[in-house]
Amino acid sequence: MFPVRCFTCGAPIGHLWEEYIKRVRAGEDPGKVLDDLGVKRYCCRRMFLSHADIVYEILNFPKVS
């Protein structure tokens, strides 16, 4: 679950996640993809580069009642 806004500056970045991950998985350089998407601030760039998408791992656990 990627954040909608940067934690530091508050810039909206959530709408860029799908395009970013698609292009990186296709083999493009993450830095170049962020440049192309217009992500210039280092605080916003770290949101993309350091994100660990663990939601699919969490969904594998059984529901506790």
ZIVENHU-V835742 format. One record per backbone hydrogen bond with DSSP energy under -0.5 kcal/mol. CO is the residue of the C=O (numbers start at 1). NH is the residue of the N-H. If there is no record, write none. Layout:
CO,NH / CO,NH
This chain:
4,13 / 4,14 / 6,10 / 11,6 / 13,16 / 14,17 / 16,20 / 17,21 / 18,22 / 19,23 / 20,24 / 21,25 / 22,26 / 23,28 / 24,27 / 29,33 / 30,34 / 31,35 / 32,36 / 33,37 / 34,38 / 34,39 / 35,38 / 38,40 / 41,45 / 42,46 / 43,47 / 44,48 / 45,49 / 46,50 / 48,51 / 51,53 / 52,54 / 54,57 / 54,58 / 55,59 / 57,60 / 58,61
